[in-house]
C-alpha cells in the first residue's frame, strides 16, 4: 500500500476513533442498549405468551374431544367408542386418537407408535409419536391425554403441535430480525447524531484555536436550535465579550496613564528642576518640595482611582458585601459636605426615604455618592452670576422596586450628546478644564453601579443635571439586622 493510501486509512480510523469517543455517541449507544434490552424482553414476552395461548387452545380442544368421546363410551360402550374413533381418525386434521387393549395392543386410532411407557402414565403430556403412515419413526410431536377405561382399555386423545412450532419459528425469525433492525438503525442513528455533534464541536474548536492565536474578535457560531451546544456557545461568547471588555479596559488604562498622566509627571519634574536651578534659600526649596508633594499626592489619588475602577469592572471588589440602609449612607455623606457647600454658598438639601435596604458594599456606595456631591458642588453653578442661588439636592427613594440615589443641581448641566462620553476615564468637558479634577469621578460611579448589577444615568434636571444611581433593592425589606 502506498504512503498516501496508508495516510488516508489512518485519517479515517482517527476520525472514527474520535467519533466513537464523543459523548453523543456514547449516550446514543447507551440508549440503544437500553431500548434493545426492552425490545428483547417485550418480544420475548409476546413469543412466550403466544405459545402459552396456543397450548391453552390445544388443551381446550383435547378437553372437548374427551368429553365427546366419554359420552359415546357411556352410551354405547367400547364398541361405540371404537367406531367413533375409527371414523374420526380418517378425517384430515391435527387431532390424534388411539384405543388399546390392557396389554397395549392397537385397537383403533391414527397413532401408530409412541415411546415405551407412555400409555402407562395416565394424564396430560407432550410426547413424540408416529402416524399410521410413518411406521415406527417418531417424527411428530403432540400434546396428548391418556385415560384408563373400565376393563383396562386405554384411550389417548391428542393434537399435533406442528402448527404451534411453525408459528413459534415465525415469531422467532421476526424476533431476530426485529432486534437486528433495532440495533442496526440505532447504531446508524448514533453515528449520525455523533457525527453532527462532532462537526459542531470541531467547528467550535477551530474558532477557539483562532481566538487563542490572537483573533479576539472571533465568536462561536450558534446553530439556532437552542440546544445545549447553543447554550454553551452563547455563554462562551458572553465570556469572550466580557474578556474583551476587560482587555479594552486594560488598554484604555494603559493609554490613559501614558497620555493623561504625562502632563502632571512632566509638571512635577519641571518643578523639581526649577527648584534646583532657582532655589536660593531654604524657604523657596521648602515651597517647591511642598508643591511636589501635593502634585505627587494628586498622582497617587489618580492611580488609586484607576486601580479601584479596574477592580470594580473586573468584579474583584465583592468582599465585605452586606445588607445596609442606603438612605442612611446618603445622609451621612451629605452631612460631610455641608460645610463645603456652605463655604461655596450652595444650599445642600436632602430628601431621603426610610428603609432603603441594599445588599452590597457600603463603602463603595458612599464613595460614589461623595463623587456625585463633589461634582455637583464644583460644577453645579451657572456661569451667569446673576442667576438664582445654587442648590444641590441629594435624594434617595424607591422607583419600580429599585433604590434610586440621585444628586441634582441647577447648573449649566451636560449636553445630551456628551453624557455618555463623560463616563469614560479622564474625559473632561471644556467648561470643566479650569477647575481641579482628573475626570475619573463619574467613571468610578459607573463602575460601582455595574458591580451592584445596577445602572448609572445622567439626566436633564431642567435646569441643571440629575445624576441617578439605580440599584436593585432587596425583596425582603425587613432584614433582621441592617448596618445603619
N, C-alpha and C positions, 0 to 999 in steps of 0.2 A: 504494500500500500504506500502511496506517495505521502510526502510530508504534508501537502495540502489536505489530502483526504483524512490523514490522522488528526490534523488540527481541527477540521470540521467536525469529526466524530467526537473529539474531546470537548468541543464547544457545545455540541448537542447534549452530551452527557452532563456537562456542567450546568447547562440550562435546566435539564430535567431534575438534576440534584437540587438546584435552587428552588425549583417549583415544588418538589416533594417536601422541602423543608419549610415551606410557608405555613403560617398559622391557618390561613384559609383552607389549604389542602388538608391539613391535619384535622381541623374541625369538620370539614365536609366528610372526610373518611370516617371520623368517629360517628357522625350522624348516619352515614351509610351502614356501618356495622350494627348500630342500634336498630335501624329500620330493617336490615336484613334479618337480624335475630327475631324481631317482631313478626316479619313476614314468614319466617321459618315456623315459628310456633303457631301462627294463625293458620297457615296452610296445612301444617301437620294436624291441627285440631280438626280442620274441615275433613281431611282424609280419614282420620280416626272415627269421626262422627258419622261419616258416610258409610264406612264399613259396619259400624255398630247398627245403623238403621237398616242396612241390607240384611245383617244377621237376624235382627228382630223380625223383619218381614219373612225371612225363610222359616224361622221358628213358628211364626204365626200361621204360615201356610201348612207346616207339618202338623200343628195342633188341629187345624181344621180337617186335614186329611184323616187324622187319627180318630177324631170324633165321628166322622162319617163312617169309617170302617168299623168302629166299635158298635155303631147302630146296626150295621149289616150283620156283624157277628152275633149280636144279641137277638136279632130276628130270625136268622137262618143258620146259625152255627158255622162250623168250619167249612162246609161245602159252599154255603153262600159267600163266605169271606173269600175263599179261593177263587170263586167265579168272578167276583168283583175285582180282585187283584189282577187276575189274568186279563180282564178287559181293560183296566186302566194301564196296565204295563205296556199294552200295544199302542196306546195313544202317544203322539210325539210330545216332548216337553222335558223338563228337568226333574220331574217327580220320580222317586225311586220306591219300589215295593219289593218285599220278599217275605214269603211264608215258608218256614222249615218245620220239619218234624222235631220231636225232642232230641233225636240223635244228630240234628243239624243237616239232614238231607233236604235238598231243594224240592219244594212242592209247587210254588208259583212265584212269579215276580220277574223283574227285569234286571236284577242284580245277580251276576254270575259268581263273583268271588269277593271275599273280604279277608282282611288279615286274621290269622288264627286268634281265637278267643274273643273276637268282637261280639258275637252273639251271646256269649256267656255273661256279659255285664249289661243288664237292663239299664235304661236311661238314655240321656242325650249325649252324643259325642260327635266329633269331626274325624272322619276316617277316610283313607283311600279305598277305592273299590274298582271292580271291573264289571262292565256290562256284559250282556249275553253275547254280544258280537266281538268282545275283546279277548276272549279266552281267559287266561289266568293273569294277564298283565294288569296290574293295579295302576292304571294311567289316569284315573279321575279321583276327585275328592268331593266329599259330600258331608252335609250335616244330617245325621240320622238319629232316630229314636227307636229303641227296641223294647218290646213288650213280651211278656210270657203269658200265653193264653191258657185257659183251662185245658187240661190234658197234656200240658208240656209243650204244645206248639208255640213257636216264636214268630212274632210279627215285627218286621222292620219297615219303617216309613221314613223317607228322607228326601233331600233335594240337593241337586248338584250345585256346587259353588263356582262353576266356571264363569258365570256372568259377574259374580262378585269379584273374582280375581282379575277378570278383564277390566272391570271398572276401576279396581284398585291400581292396575297398571297404568290406565289412562290418567288417573289422578296423580300417580307418582311422576309420570312424564311431565304433566302440567306443573307439578310442584317443582321439579328440577329446572324446567325452562323458565318458570317464573322467578326462581331465585337467581338464575343466571342473568335474566333480563334486568332484575333489580340491581344486582351487583354491577353489571356492565354499564347500565345507564347512570347509576350512582357514581361509578368511577369516572365516566366521561363528564358528568356534571361537576364533580370535584375538580377535575383537571381544568375545565372551562372556567369555573369560578376562581380557582387559584391563579390561572394564567391572567385573568383580568385584574385581580388584585395585585399580582406581581408586576404587571405592566404599569399600574398606577404607582406602586411603591418604587419601581425603577425610575419612573419619571420624577418622583419626588426626590429620590436620591441624587439624580443628575442635577436638579435645581439646587439642592443643598450643597453639592460639591462646588457649583459655581459661586454660591454665596460664600463658602469657606475660602474660595480662591480670590475673593475680593469684590464680587458683584453684589454689593449690599442692597441694591435695589431689586434683586430677584425675589419673587414670591411664588409660593406653591400654587398650582392651578387647582381650582375647585371644579369637580365634575357636575355640581348642581343637584346631586341626588340626596344630599342631606344625611348621608350615612356616616359611620364612624370615621372613615378616612377623610371625608369632607370636614367633619368637626375638628379632627386633628389638624388638618391643613389650615383651617380658619384660625385655630388657636396659635399655631406656629407662625402664621402671618402676623397675627396681633403681637406676638412676642418679638418678631423681627421688626415690626413697626416701632415698638417700644425701645428696642435696642438702637434702632436708627435715630429715634428722638434723643436718646442719651448720648449717642455718638455726636450728633449735631450739636447738642448742648455742650459737650466737651470741647468741640472745635470752636464754638462760639466763645466759650470761656477763654480758651487759649488766644483767640483773635482779640477778644476784648482786653485781655491782660496785655497783649502785645501792642495794641493801638491806644486804648484809653488810659492805661497806666504809664505809658511812655512819657506823657507830659508832666505828671506830678513827680516822676522819678527824675526827669531832666531838671525840673524846677528845684528839687531837693539837692541835686548835685551842684547846680549853679549857685544856690545859696551857700552851700559849704565852701565852694571855690571862692565866692566873693568875700566870705568871712576870712578866709586865709589870706587873700590879697589885700583887703581893705581894713580888716580889723586891727586897730592900733591900740586899743585899750581893752581891759577885761570886760567892761560893760557891753561894748559892741560885740565881743565874742560870745558873751552870755546870751545876748539877744538873738544872735544868729543861731546858737545852739537850741534855744527855746523854740525858734521858728522851725528848725529842722525836726525837733521832737514832735511839734504839732503836726507837721507835714507827714512824719512817719506814723503818727497815731491815725491820721486820716487813711493812709495806705493800709494799715493793719485793719481798720474798720472795713475798708473795701474788700480786702482778702477774706475777712471773716464772713462778710455778706455773701460773697461769691461761693465760698465753701458751704454756707448754710443753704443757699439756693440749690447748689448741686446735690446736696444731701436730700433736700426735700423732693426734688424732681426724680431722684433715684429711689425714693421711698425708703430711705435708710434712717428716718427720724421718727420711727414709730414706737420707740421705747418710752416708757413713762406715760402711756396713754391712759386716761381715766375719765370718769364722769365729773363734770363741773358745771357751774352756773355761768353761762356766757354773759348774762346781763350784769352779774357782779364784776366780771373781768372788765367789761366796757366801762362801768362806773369807776373802777379803780384807776384805769388808765386815764380817763377823763380828769379825775382829781389830780393826777400827777401833772397835767398840762394846764391846770387852772392858773397857776402863777405866770406861766409863759404867755398864756392868752391875755391875761390882764396887763402884762407888761407891753404887749403889742396892740392893746386896745381892741381886742376881739372878744365878743360876747360868746362864751362857750356854754351851750345848752345841752341837756341830756334828756332823752325820752326812752326809758328802759322798762320793759315788762318784767314780771316776776316769773321764776320757774323755767327759764330757758336752758334746759339741760342738754349738754352735748357730751359725746364721747370723743376725746381727742387730747391734744396737748394744750394745756392751759397756758404755758409759757409762749408757745408759738402763736396762739390766737392773740395773746396780749401784745406780742411783738408786732403782729400785723395791724392791730388797732392803733398802736403807738405810731407806726409808719403813716397810717392814713390821717391821724390827727395832726402829726407833724407837717405833712404835706399841705393839709388844709390851712394850717396857721401860716405856712410860708407863702403859699400861692393863692389862698382863698380871698384875697383882697383885690378889688377892682383898681385898675390903673388910673381911673378917673377919681381923683381925690375928693371931688365934690359929691360923690355918691354917698349913700347911707352907710352907717357904721357897719363894719364887717361882723358877720355872725357865722359860727360853726356849730352845727347840731350833730350830736352823737346819739344815734338811736339803736335800739335793739328790740326786736319783736318777732312774731310768728307770721309767716305767709305760706299758705298751702302746705302746711305740715313741716316747713323748714324754719330754721332760725336765721334771721337776716340781721347782720350787724352792718350799720351804714354810718358814714360820715359825710355830711353835706355842707357846702359853703355857698357864698353868694358872690364869688369872684368872677373872673373872666371865663372860667371853665376851659375845657379842651375841645377843639373841633372834633366832630364825629369821625372824620377821616383819620385822625391821629390817635384815637382812643385805643386801637389795637396795637399800634406801634410802641406806645409809651410803656407797655407791659414788658418789652424786651429790655435786656440788660444794657445799661449805660446810655439809654436813649433819653435825651433831654430836649425839650422844645426850645425854640429861640427865646421865648419870653422868660424862660427859667434859667438861662445860662449865666445871668448876672447874679444869681443867688447861690448860696452854698448847697452842695449836694453832688451825688455821683450818678444818679439815675438808676439806683438799684432798689429803692423802696417798694415801688409797685410790683417789680419782678418778684420780690420776696413774698408780698401779699398773695400774688397769683399762685406761687408755689405752695404756700400754706393751704390755700383753698383746694388745690389738686390733691394734696396729701390727705385731706379730710373728706375726699370724694364730694367736694362742693364746687362752687363757681365764684368767680370774681368779675364784676362788671362796673364800667364807668358810664353813668347816665347823666342826661341833662337835668339840672335842678331848677332851671328857668327862674331866675338866673343862677349861674354857678354850676358846680359839679357835684354829683352824688356818687360816691364810691360805695358799692354794696358787696358784702361778703355773705354769700348764701351757703349755709351748711345744713346737712341732714340732721334733724333732731331725733332724739331717742323716742321710740314708740311709747315706751313706758315713761311718762313724765313725772313719775313719783318714785325715784330710786330710794333705797333705804339710806344711803349715805352719799352725799354730794359735796365735793370740795367747793367751798364758797370763795 
